[in-house]
């Protein structure tokens, strides 16, 4: 009887210990865990075979943009989200799509958290919500292209469409051979869209990275809309983006550090120390 009592209590203690460990791990804002726990929903599932292997200078300035901030009331200017488009709920802001509403929230949160973590990071605001001419100097595309040409890392925040039209979380890379460690870190943590996704999007052709946070539906959208979980959800997403950027800048990636003599397999996966080539 004593042996059975000790065995049962040891089992209980082990279960309690494992539960506490799980809770501690679960409190840590980890992107891969968050996706698996359905914070962001599913990742994109496309055959993307690029690597972001260029080193990045720690002093590289970062610009965060809100997707569709300049194109409201123009066809294709962001998803309304499942809540509005499918369930008939009221928009978060009647002057814009729900996607832009959340894009702006995430943009500002990423900048705030990024500054707190020592990044040289700022946002871009076009100041006009509907610009028909895509080449107008105030559009995201025009401003982003100018920043990128100056060596800044430009990232545009988006939420993907709900239902069958959306593919899921992931980084849509710029069309360039100079994909870097920040690109790789974001792709490893969020998902990886193909290099020439949909034949090459306008932003990607202008060296603007596009980060799809996730499909604007399900738990992700509910957590954003619920006033009880909204602030924490926005913070978690912003924190995960900032952590991905920091990991890329600090070269904390699963890449082969050096190309060994005679190696010819997947040469693009090796680390290349060329921080000036963003």
KEKE-3310 file (N, C-alpha, C; in steps of 0.2 Angstrom, whole numbers, plus 5000, padded with zeros to 4 digits):
npx = (5004:5010:5019:5011:5005:5015:5020:5008:5008:5020:5017:5007:5014:5023:5015:5009:5021:5024:5013:5015:5027:5023:5014:5022:5030:5020:5017:5026:5029:5030:5032:5031:5024:5013:5006:5004:4995:4984:4983:4987:4981:4982:4997:5004:5004:5014:5025:5039:5055:5066:5080:5084:5099:5108:5118:5113:5116:5117:5113:5103:5090:5072:5057:5040:5025:5007:4997:4987:4984:4983:4973:4959:4942:4945:4945:4950:4957:4960:4954:4937:4936:4930:4920:4913:4911:4906:4898:4890:4893:4896:4907:4924:4928:4919:4925:4935:4941:4941:4953:4962:4960:4965:4978:4984:4983:4992:5004:5007:5009:5020:5030:5031:5034:5046:5054:5055:5063:5075:5077:5080:5067:5053:5037:5027:5016:5004:4995:4984:4969:4964:4971:4972:4981:4994:5007:5009:5018:5015:5010:5011:5018:5027:5034:5039:5048:5057:5063:5068:5078:5087:5093:5085:5075:5060:5044:5028:5013:5000:4983:4977:4964:4948:4941:4941:4948:4959:4976:4984:4996:5012:5028:5029:5041:5052:5056:5071:5088:5094:5090:5088:5094:5083:5072:5073:5071:5058:5051:5054:5047:5034:5029:5031:5030:5030:5044:5040:5027:5010:5014:5022:5020:5015:5021:5031:5039:5044:5053:5048:5044:5031:5021:5010:4999:4990:4975:4960:4950:4940:4948:4958:4953:4942:4948:4955:4944:4937:4935:4941:4952:4959:4969:4980:4981:4985:4997:5005:5006:5013:5025:5030:5033:5043:5053:5056:5062:5073:5080:5084:5093:5102:5108:5103:5099:5094:5105:5117:5134:5145:5151:5157:5172:5169:5156:5140:5127:5111:5117:5112:5107:5117:5126:5129:5140:5136:5131:5128:5119:5104)
npy = (4994:5006:5008:5009:5021:5030:5029:5034:5047:5052:5052:5061:5073:5074:5076:5089:5096:5096:5102:5115:5119:5119:5129:5140:5140:5142:5155:5163:5174:5166:5165:5153:5144:5152:5152:5138:5137:5143:5157:5166:5159:5148:5145:5151:5139:5136:5132:5138:5143:5151:5159:5170:5176:5186:5196:5209:5226:5231:5244:5247:5256:5254:5254:5254:5251:5253:5242:5247:5259:5270:5269:5268:5265:5261:5248:5232:5236:5230:5218:5216:5208:5193:5195:5206:5205:5192:5189:5200:5210:5226:5238:5241:5254:5266:5273:5266:5250:5235:5228:5238:5246:5237:5235:5248:5248:5238:5242:5254:5248:5239:5249:5255:5245:5241:5252:5252:5240:5244:5246:5255:5262:5266:5273:5275:5286:5290:5300:5303:5295:5290:5288:5289:5288:5277:5280:5292:5303:5302:5289:5273:5264:5273:5280:5270:5264:5274:5274:5261:5262:5270:5262:5257:5246:5241:5237:5231:5230:5218:5210:5194:5189:5182:5166:5155:5164:5168:5164:5163:5166:5174:5179:5190:5191:5204:5207:5202:5198:5200:5195:5196:5193:5197:5195:5181:5177:5182:5174:5161:5162:5166:5161:5157:5165:5163:5169:5176:5179:5178:5183:5194:5207:5224:5231:5222:5223:5235:5234:5232:5224:5212:5208:5196:5195:5186:5177:5186:5182:5170:5164:5174:5186:5187:5188:5201:5209:5208:5217:5214:5206:5212:5222:5214:5205:5213:5217:5205:5201:5212:5211:5199:5201:5211:5203:5194:5203:5207:5195:5192:5203:5201:5189:5177:5164:5148:5145:5139:5143:5145:5143:5128:5122:5114:5111:5111:5110:5117:5131:5144:5143:5146:5157:5174:5187:5201:5215:5227:5225:5226)
npz = (5000:5004:4994:4983:4986:4987:4973:4967:4971:4967:4953:4952:4956:4946:4935:4939:4939:4925:4920:4925:4919:4906:4906:4909:4897:4888:4891:4885:4872:4858:4841:4832:4841:4843:4831:4829:4840:4835:4835:4824:4814:4799:4790:4774:4760:4749:4736:4739:4736:4740:4749:4762:4763:4765:4776:4788:4792:4809:4811:4802:4796:4798:4790:4793:4785:4782:4774:4760:4765:4757:4747:4749:4745:4732:4720:4726:4737:4750:4761:4768:4778:4787:4797:4793:4779:4778:4789:4791:4801:4808:4801:4808:4807:4798:4787:4781:4776:4785:4785:4783:4795:4805:4800:4802:4816:4819:4812:4820:4832:4830:4828:4840:4849:4843:4845:4858:4860:4855:4841:4825:4820:4811:4805:4790:4784:4772:4773:4765:4761:4749:4734:4718:4708:4706:4706:4712:4722:4736:4739:4746:4738:4730:4740:4747:4738:4737:4749:4750:4740:4746:4755:4766:4776:4771:4776:4773:4781:4781:4781:4776:4764:4769:4770:4755:4746:4753:4757:4769:4783:4780:4772:4758:4747:4741:4724:4720:4720:4732:4745:4762:4779:4788:4780:4779:4792:4795:4786:4791:4803:4800:4788:4770:4755:4737:4727:4715:4717:4711:4699:4702:4713:4714:4725:4729:4717:4719:4729:4741:4756:4759:4773:4777:4790:4793:4789:4788:4798:4808:4824:4825:4820:4828:4841:4839:4837:4849:4863:4875:4872:4862:4864:4869:4859:4848:4853:4855:4841:4836:4844:4840:4827:4829:4836:4826:4817:4824:4827:4814:4811:4820:4815:4820:4814:4806:4796:4785:4789:4781:4765:4760:4752:4736:4739:4731:4732:4735:4735:4738:4751:4760:4771:4767:4769:4766:4771:4765:4755:4753)
capx = (5000:5014:5022:5006:5004:5021:5019:5003:5009:5025:5014:5003:5019:5026:5010:5009:5027:5024:5008:5018:5032:5019:5011:5028:5032:5014:5016:5032:5027:5034:5028:5029:5019:5007:5003:5001:4989:4979:4983:4987:4978:4986:5002:5003:5007:5016:5031:5043:5062:5071:5083:5086:5105:5112:5118:5110:5119:5112:5110:5099:5083:5067:5051:5034:5019:5000:4994:4981:4983:4982:4969:4952:4937:4947:4944:4956:4960:4960:4948:4933:4936:4925:4915:4909:4910:4902:4893:4886:4894:4898:4915:4927:4928:4915:4929:4940:4940:4943:4960:4966:4959:4970:4985:4986:4985:4998:5009:5009:5011:5027:5035:5031:5038:5052:5058:5057:5068:5081:5077:5079:5061:5048:5031:5026:5009:5003:4991:4978:4967:4962:4976:4970:4987:4998:5014:5009:5024:5013:5008:5016:5023:5032:5038:5043:5053:5062:5066:5072:5083:5091:5095:5081:5071:5053:5040:5021:5008:4993:4980:4975:4957:4945:4939:4945:4952:4966:4981:4987:5001:5018:5031:5030:5048:5053:5059:5078:5093:5097:5085:5092:5092:5077:5067:5073:5068:5051:5048:5054:5042:5027:5028:5036:5027:5035:5047:5036:5020:5005:5018:5026:5016:5018:5025:5037:5043:5047:5058:5044:5042:5024:5020:5003:4999:4985:4968:4956:4944:4941:4950:4962:4948:4938:4953:4956:4937:4935:4938:4944:4958:4961:4976:4985:4982:4989:5004:5008:5008:5019:5031:5033:5036:5049:5057:5059:5067:5079:5084:5087:5098:5108:5110:5101:5095:5097:5108:5124:5137:5150:5151:5163:5175:5166:5149:5136:5120:5108:5121:5108:5106:5123:5126:5133:5141:5136:5126:5126:5115:5097)
capy = (5000:5012:5008:5012:5028:5034:5030:5039:5054:5054:5053:5068:5078:5074:5080:5096:5099:5096:5107:5122:5120:5120:5136:5145:5140:5145:5163:5166:5175:5163:5165:5147:5142:5156:5149:5132:5138:5147:5165:5169:5154:5144:5148:5150:5133:5137:5130:5144:5140:5156:5160:5177:5174:5192:5199:5215:5230:5232:5251:5248:5259:5250:5258:5250:5254:5250:5241:5250:5266:5276:5266:5266:5266:5259:5241:5228:5240:5227:5214:5218:5203:5188:5198:5211:5202:5186:5188:5206:5214:5233:5239:5244:5261:5266:5276:5261:5243:5232:5226:5244:5247:5233:5236:5254:5247:5234:5246:5258:5244:5237:5254:5257:5239:5241:5257:5249:5235:5247:5246:5261:5260:5272:5272:5279:5288:5294:5306:5304:5288:5288:5291:5285:5287:5273:5283:5298:5303:5300:5282:5268:5261:5278:5282:5264:5263:5279:5272:5255:5264:5273:5256:5256:5240:5243:5231:5233:5226:5216:5204:5191:5188:5177:5160:5152:5169:5169:5159:5163:5170:5173:5185:5190:5194:5208:5203:5204:5192:5202:5194:5196:5189:5199:5192:5174:5177:5183:5169:5155:5162:5167:5158:5160:5165:5162:5175:5179:5178:5182:5186:5200:5212:5231:5232:5218:5225:5241:5232:5233:5217:5212:5203:5194:5193:5180:5178:5190:5177:5165:5166:5180:5192:5188:5191:5208:5213:5208:5222:5210:5202:5216:5225:5209:5202:5217:5217:5199:5201:5217:5208:5193:5204:5214:5198:5191:5207:5207:5189:5193:5208:5198:5183:5171:5160:5142:5145:5137:5149:5146:5138:5124:5120:5108:5111:5114:5109:5123:5136:5149:5143:5148:5164:5178:5193:5207:5219:5233:5223:5225)
capz = (5000:5004:4988:4978:4988:4984:4966:4964:4973:4962:4947:4953:4957:4939:4931:4941:4936:4918:4919:4927:4914:4900:4907:4908:4890:4885:4892:4881:4865:4853:4835:4830:4845:4842:4825:4831:4845:4832:4836:4818:4809:4795:4785:4767:4758:4742:4734:4739:4738:4741:4755:4763:4767:4766:4782:4788:4796:4814:4811:4796:4797:4796:4789:4793:4782:4783:4767:4758:4768:4752:4742:4751:4740:4726:4720:4728:4742:4756:4763:4773:4784:4788:4801:4789:4772:4778:4794:4791:4806:4806:4800:4814:4805:4791:4782:4778:4776:4792:4785:4784:4802:4809:4797:4805:4823:4819:4811:4825:4838:4829:4829:4847:4852:4840:4848:4865:4859:4852:4834:4822:4816:4811:4801:4785:4784:4766:4774:4760:4761:4742:4729:4712:4704:4710:4705:4716:4727:4743:4739:4749:4733:4728:4746:4749:4733:4738:4755:4748:4736:4751:4759:4772:4775:4770:4777:4773:4785:4778:4783:4770:4763:4772:4765:4750:4743:4756:4758:4775:4785:4776:4769:4751:4747:4735:4718:4720:4722:4738:4750:4768:4785:4791:4776:4781:4799:4795:4782:4795:4808:4798:4782:4764:4749:4732:4725:4710:4719:4707:4694:4705:4715:4713:4731:4728:4712:4721:4734:4748:4758:4761:4778:4778:4796:4793:4786:4793:4800:4814:4830:4824:4819:4834:4846:4837:4838:4856:4867:4881:4870:4857:4866:4870:4852:4844:4856:4853:4834:4835:4847:4836:4821:4831:4837:4820:4814:4829:4825:4807:4812:4824:4812:4824:4810:4804:4789:4785:4790:4776:4759:4760:4745:4733:4740:4726:4734:4738:4737:4740:4758:4764:4774:4763:4773:4762:4774:4762:4749:4756)
cpx = (5004:5017:5018:5005:5009:5021:5014:5005:5015:5022:5010:5008:5022:5021:5009:5015:5027:5019:5011:5023:5028:5016:5016:5030:5026:5014:5021:5029:5031:5030:5026:5023:5013:5003:5000:4995:4984:4978:4982:4983:4984:4992:5001:5007:5008:5023:5036:5050:5067:5074:5085:5093:5110:5112:5116:5114:5114:5109:5105:5092:5078:5060:5045:5028:5013:4998:4988:4979:4981:4977:4962:4947:4939:4947:4951:4959:4959:4954:4944:4933:4930:4919:4910:4907:4905:4896:4889:4887:4896:4905:4917:4927:4925:4919:4934:4938:4943:4950:4964:4966:4965:4977:4988:4988:4991:5004:5012:5012:5018:5032:5036:5036:5045:5057:5060:5062:5075:5082:5077:5073:5056:5042:5031:5018:5008:4999:4985:4976:4965:4966:4975:4977:4992:5005:5014:5014:5022:5011:5013:5021:5029:5036:5042:5049:5059:5066:5071:5078:5089:5094:5091:5077:5064:5048:5032:5017:5002:4990:4977:4967:4955:4943:4944:4949:4959:4970:4984:4993:5008:5021:5031:5036:5048:5057:5066:5082:5096:5093:5090:5090:5085:5071:5067:5070:5061:5048:5048:5049:5035:5025:5031:5031:5032:5038:5043:5029:5015:5009:5022:5021:5019:5023:5032:5042:5047:5052:5054:5042:5035:5023:5012:5003:4995:4979:4964:4949:4945:4944:4954:4958:4944:4942:4954:4949:4935:4938:4942:4951:4962:4968:4981:4987:4987:4997:5008:5010:5014:5025:5034:5036:5043:5055:5060:5064:5074:5083:5087:5093:5104:5110:5109:5097:5098:5099:5115:5129:5142:5149:5157:5165:5172:5159:5145:5129:5117:5113:5118:5107:5111:5123:5131:5134:5141:5130:5124:5120:5108:5092)
cpy = (5006:5013:5011:5019:5033:5035:5034:5046:5057:5056:5060:5074:5079:5078:5087:5099:5101:5102:5114:5124:5122:5127:5141:5146:5144:5153:5166:5167:5173:5162:5158:5144:5145:5153:5143:5132:5142:5154:5168:5165:5151:5148:5147:5143:5133:5134:5135:5141:5145:5156:5167:5176:5180:5195:5206:5220:5231:5239:5252:5251:5255:5255:5253:5254:5250:5248:5244:5256:5271:5274:5264:5268:5264:5251:5237:5231:5237:5223:5217:5214:5199:5191:5202:5208:5196:5186:5195:5210:5221:5234:5242:5252:5262:5270:5272:5254:5240:5230:5233:5246:5243:5234:5242:5252:5243:5238:5250:5254:5241:5242:5255:5251:5239:5246:5255:5244:5238:5247:5253:5260:5266:5270:5277:5280:5292:5300:5307:5296:5286:5291:5286:5283:5284:5276:5290:5298:5301:5293:5278:5265:5266:5279:5276:5263:5268:5277:5266:5257:5267:5268:5255:5249:5242:5237:5234:5228:5224:5211:5201:5190:5182:5172:5158:5157:5170:5163:5158:5167:5169:5179:5184:5194:5199:5204:5206:5198:5194:5201:5193:5192:5191:5195:5184:5173:5177:5177:5162:5156:5163:5163:5161:5159:5165:5169:5179:5178:5182:5186:5193:5206:5219:5233:5229:5220:5232:5240:5233:5226:5218:5206:5202:5191:5186:5181:5181:5187:5174:5168:5173:5186:5193:5191:5198:5212:5213:5213:5220:5208:5207:5219:5220:5206:5206:5217:5211:5199:5206:5214:5203:5196:5207:5209:5195:5196:5207:5201:5189:5198:5205:5191:5177:5166:5153:5142:5142:5143:5151:5141:5135:5122:5114:5108:5114:5113:5114:5128:5142:5149:5145:5155:5168:5185:5199:5212:5225:5232:5221:5222)
cpz = (5000:4998:4983:4980:4986:4977:4963:4965:4968:4955:4947:4953:4950:4935:4933:4938:4929:4916:4920:4921:4907:4900:4906:4901:4886:4886:4888:4875:4860:4846:4832:4834:4844:4836:4826:4836:4842:4833:4829:4812:4805:4791:4778:4765:4751:4742:4733:4741:4738:4748:4756:4767:4767:4773:4782:4793:4802:4814:4805:4798:4794:4796:4789:4790:4783:4776:4766:4761:4763:4746:4744:4745:4733:4726:4722:4734:4749:4757:4768:4779:4784:4792:4797:4783:4772:4783:4795:4797:4804:4806:4807:4813:4798:4786:4779:4779:4783:4791:4786:4792:4806:4806:4801:4812:4823:4818:4816:4831:4837:4830:4836:4851:4849:4843:4855:4865:4855:4845:4831:4817:4817:4806:4795:4785:4778:4767:4770:4760:4754:4737:4723:4708:4708:4710:4709:4721:4734:4744:4743:4744:4731:4734:4748:4744:4735:4744:4754:4745:4740:4756:4765:4770:4776:4771:4777:4776:4781:4782:4776:4770:4767:4767:4760:4746:4746:4757:4765:4777:4781:4774:4762:4750:4741:4730:4717:4722:4729:4744:4756:4774:4789:4787:4778:4788:4799:4791:4787:4800:4806:4792:4776:4758:4743:4730:4720:4711:4714:4701:4696:4706:4714:4719:4730:4723:4714:4728:4741:4750:4761:4767:4779:4785:4797:4790:4791:4794:4806:4820:4830:4824:4825:4840:4845:4839:4845:4860:4873:4878:4865:4858:4866:4863:4848:4847:4854:4846:4833:4838:4843:4830:4823:4833:4831:4817:4818:4827:4819:4807:4815:4821:4816:4820:4808:4797:4790:4785:4784:4770:4759:4752:4742:4734:4734:4727:4737:4740:4740:4748:4763:4766:4769:4767:4768:4765:4770:4756:4752:4750)
residu = (UNK:UNK:UNK:UNK:UNK:UNK:UNK:UNK:UNK:UNK:UNK:UNK:UNK:UNK:UNK:UNK:UNK:UNK:UNK:UNK:UNK:UNK:UNK:UNK:UNK:UNK:UNK:UNK:UNK:UNK:UNK:UNK:UNK:UNK:UNK:UNK:UNK:UNK:UNK:UNK:UNK:UNK:UNK:UNK:UNK:UNK:UNK:UNK:UNK:UNK:UNK:UNK:UNK:UNK:UNK:UNK:UNK:UNK:UNK:UNK:UNK:UNK:UNK:UNK:UNK:UNK:UNK:UNK:UNK:UNK:UNK:UNK:UNK:UNK:UNK:UNK:UNK:UNK:UNK:UNK:UNK:UNK:UNK:UNK:UNK:UNK:UNK:UNK:UNK:UNK:UNK:UNK:UNK:UNK:UNK:UNK:UNK:UNK:UNK:UNK:UNK:UNK:UNK:UNK:UNK:UNK:UNK:UNK:UNK:UNK:UNK:UNK:UNK:UNK:UNK:UNK:UNK:UNK:UNK:UNK:UNK:UNK:UNK:UNK:UNK:UNK:UNK:UNK:UNK:UNK:UNK:UNK:UNK:UNK:UNK:UNK:UNK:UNK:UNK:UNK:UNK:UNK:UNK:UNK:UNK:UNK:UNK:UNK:UNK:UNK:UNK:UNK:UNK:UNK:UNK:UNK:UNK:UNK:UNK:UNK:UNK:UNK:UNK:UNK:UNK:UNK:UNK:UNK:UNK:UNK:UNK:UNK:UNK:UNK:UNK:UNK:UNK:UNK:UNK:UNK:UNK:UNK:UNK:UNK:UNK:UNK:UNK:UNK:UNK:UNK:UNK:UNK:UNK:UNK:UNK:UNK:UNK:UNK:UNK:UNK:UNK:UNK:UNK:UNK:UNK:UNK:UNK:UNK:UNK:UNK:UNK:UNK:UNK:UNK:UNK:UNK:UNK:UNK:UNK:UNK:UNK:UNK:UNK:UNK:UNK:UNK:UNK:UNK:UNK:UNK:UNK:UNK:UNK:UNK:UNK:UNK:UNK:UNK:UNK:UNK:UNK:UNK:UNK:UNK:UNK:UNK:UNK:UNK:UNK:UNK:UNK:UNK:UNK:UNK:UNK:UNK:UNK:UNK:UNK:UNK:UNK:UNK:UNK:UNK:UNK:UNK:UNK:UNK:UNK:UNK:UNK:UNK:UNK:UNK:UNK:UNK:UNK:UNK)
# end
